[in-house]
Amino acid sequence: MKRLFIFILFIFIITVNIFSDGKIIYKSIYVDEWGKGENLVELIVILPGMLSGVRYEKKIEDNLSFSALIFYNMAGNISSSGGRIEGNFYIHNHALNSFFIGPFLSLYNLNGSDRTGLFFGSGINVGYRWIIDNFYTVTPRMTVQYGIGPESEENIRAGASGFSYGIGLSGGIVF
């Protein structure tokens, strides 16, 4: 467990150092054509498990944004609700409208027939966002998470404790 935490911390530090450098420059002709919003609101769906929610994202710098997500998840006969905060690094120096990668922390309450409790999770988001007509957003993404909670070994299949993954799609508006 300690080794896993150190590994995730190491990946986070490396990611921050690589993508927050500011020296990765994309062709300026494309930057001029990209959307110009500072905030966005999206509806998100991540599978497997049918996680759905609403997320808000705010541009902090040209290559950095912060977001918050409130979600509800259904995995078989087990449901959960919770929240997540994310930090996304945009390698093309155009926050909210390019390839991104970043860490997240989540806290959720699991409700099931024999599995209940409060869980904590940490992981990595990878995706790409398009802004269409300076208003609409489309964002395919992948997430990998490690969850910590009671009865860890029994809850791995439910995506509560242990590693879980997801492939998702979100869409919304930018303003």
C-alpha positions as CSV (number, residue, x, y, z in Angstrom):
1,M,0.0,0.0,0.0
2,K,2.8,2.4,0.9
3,R,4.6,1.5,-2.3
4,L,1.5,2.3,-4.4
5,F,1.0,5.6,-2.7
6,I,4.7,6.5,-3.3
7,F,4.3,5.4,-7.0
8,I,1.2,7.6,-7.5
9,L,2.9,10.5,-5.8
10,F,6.0,10.0,-8.1
11,I,3.8,10.0,-11.2
12,F,2.0,13.1,-10.0
13,I,5.3,15.0,-9.5
14,I,6.7,13.9,-12.9
15,T,3.4,15.0,-14.6
16,V,3.5,18.4,-12.9
17,N,7.1,19.0,-13.9
18,I,6.6,18.0,-17.5
19,F,3.4,19.7,-18.3
20,S,3.6,22.9,-16.2
21,D,6.9,23.9,-17.7
22,G,5.3,26.2,-20.2
23,K,7.9,25.5,-22.9
24,I,5.8,23.1,-24.8
25,I,4.5,25.4,-27.6
26,Y,1.9,24.4,-30.2
27,K,1.7,26.1,-33.6
28,S,0.2,29.6,-33.0
29,I,-2.0,29.3,-36.1
30,Y,-4.0,26.5,-34.3
31,V,-4.1,28.4,-31.0
32,D,-5.9,31.3,-32.7
33,E,-8.6,28.9,-34.0
34,W,-9.3,27.3,-30.6
35,G,-12.1,28.3,-28.3
36,K,-11.6,31.1,-25.9
37,G,-13.7,30.3,-22.8
38,E,-12.5,30.5,-19.2
39,N,-15.2,28.2,-17.6
40,L,-17.2,25.2,-18.6
41,V,-20.1,23.0,-17.3
42,E,-20.4,19.5,-18.6
43,L,-22.6,16.4,-18.1
44,I,-20.4,13.3,-17.8
45,V,-20.9,9.6,-18.2
46,I,-18.1,7.1,-17.4
47,L,-18.4,3.3,-18.0
48,P,-18.3,0.6,-16.7
49,G,-20.5,1.2,-13.7
50,M,-22.6,4.0,-15.2
51,L,-21.1,6.9,-13.3
52,S,-22.9,10.1,-14.3
53,G,-22.6,13.6,-13.0
54,V,-22.1,17.3,-13.5
55,R,-18.7,18.9,-13.6
56,Y,-17.5,22.5,-13.5
57,E,-14.0,23.5,-14.8
58,K,-12.2,26.8,-14.4
59,K,-9.1,27.8,-16.4
60,I,-6.3,28.9,-14.0
61,E,-3.4,29.4,-16.5
62,D,-2.8,28.7,-20.2
63,N,-1.8,25.1,-19.3
64,L,-3.7,24.5,-16.1
65,S,-7.3,24.1,-14.9
66,F,-9.2,23.1,-11.8
67,S,-12.5,21.2,-11.8
68,A,-15.1,19.8,-9.4
69,L,-17.4,16.9,-10.1
70,I,-20.5,15.7,-8.3
71,F,-21.6,12.2,-9.3
72,Y,-23.9,9.2,-8.9
73,N,-22.7,5.7,-9.8
74,M,-24.5,2.4,-10.4
75,A,-22.4,-0.8,-10.5
76,G,-24.7,-3.8,-10.5
77,N,-26.6,-3.8,-7.2
78,I,-24.3,-1.3,-5.6
79,S,-24.6,2.5,-5.9
80,S,-22.5,5.4,-4.7
81,S,-22.6,9.1,-4.7
82,G,-19.8,11.6,-4.1
83,G,-17.6,14.3,-5.4
84,R,-14.2,14.6,-7.0
85,I,-11.7,17.4,-7.6
86,E,-9.3,17.4,-10.5
87,G,-6.3,19.3,-11.7
88,N,-5.8,19.1,-15.5
89,F,-2.5,20.0,-17.3
90,Y,-2.9,20.9,-21.0
91,I,0.2,20.1,-22.9
92,H,-0.7,22.4,-25.9
93,N,-0.8,25.5,-23.5
94,H,-4.4,26.0,-24.2
95,A,-6.5,25.2,-21.1
96,L,-10.0,23.8,-21.7
97,N,-9.4,23.0,-25.4
98,S,-6.7,20.4,-26.1
99,F,-5.1,17.2,-24.8
100,F,-5.0,17.0,-21.0
101,I,-3.7,14.8,-18.2
102,G,-4.0,15.2,-14.5
103,P,-4.6,13.8,-11.0
104,F,-7.8,13.7,-9.1
105,L,-9.1,12.9,-5.6
106,S,-12.5,11.5,-4.9
107,L,-14.7,10.9,-1.9
108,Y,-17.8,8.8,-2.2
109,N,-20.3,6.9,-0.1
110,L,-21.0,3.4,-1.2
111,N,-24.5,1.9,-0.6
112,G,-25.0,-1.8,-1.3
113,S,-26.5,-5.0,0.1
114,D,-23.4,-6.1,1.9
115,R,-21.0,-3.2,1.0
116,T,-21.4,0.2,2.6
117,G,-19.1,2.9,3.8
118,L,-17.1,6.0,2.9
119,F,-14.4,5.6,0.4
120,F,-11.5,7.7,-0.8
121,G,-9.9,7.5,-4.2
122,S,-7.1,8.9,-6.2
123,G,-6.2,8.6,-9.8
124,I,-5.3,10.0,-13.2
125,N,-7.5,11.5,-16.0
126,V,-6.4,11.5,-19.6
127,G,-8.5,13.0,-22.4
128,Y,-9.0,15.5,-25.2
129,R,-11.6,18.4,-25.3
130,W,-13.0,20.1,-28.4
131,I,-14.8,23.4,-28.2
132,I,-17.2,23.8,-31.1
133,D,-18.4,27.3,-32.2
134,N,-16.9,28.8,-29.0
135,F,-19.9,27.3,-27.0
136,Y,-20.3,23.5,-27.0
137,T,-17.8,21.0,-25.6
138,V,-17.1,17.3,-26.3
139,T,-14.6,15.5,-24.1
140,P,-13.7,11.8,-24.4
141,R,-11.6,10.6,-21.5
142,M,-10.1,7.7,-19.6
143,T,-9.6,7.4,-15.9
144,V,-7.6,5.0,-13.6
145,Q,-8.3,5.2,-9.9
146,Y,-7.2,3.4,-6.7
147,G,-9.9,3.4,-4.0
148,I,-9.3,2.9,-0.3
149,G,-12.1,1.9,2.1
150,P,-13.4,-0.8,4.4
151,E,-13.3,-4.5,3.3
152,S,-10.9,-3.6,0.5
153,E,-10.4,-7.1,-0.9
154,E,-14.1,-7.8,-1.2
155,N,-14.9,-4.5,-2.9
156,I,-12.4,-4.6,-5.8
157,R,-15.0,-5.8,-8.3
158,A,-17.4,-3.1,-7.3
159,G,-14.8,-0.5,-8.2
160,A,-14.8,0.8,-4.6
161,S,-11.5,-0.5,-3.2
162,G,-8.5,-1.4,-5.3
163,F,-8.0,-0.4,-8.9
164,S,-10.8,0.7,-11.1
165,Y,-10.9,2.2,-14.6
166,G,-13.3,4.0,-16.8
167,I,-13.9,5.3,-20.3
168,G,-16.2,8.3,-20.5
169,L,-17.7,11.0,-22.6
170,S,-18.8,14.4,-21.5
171,G,-20.5,17.4,-23.2
172,G,-21.5,20.8,-22.2
173,I,-21.1,24.5,-22.6
174,V,-18.1,26.9,-22.3
175,F,-18.5,30.5,-21.2
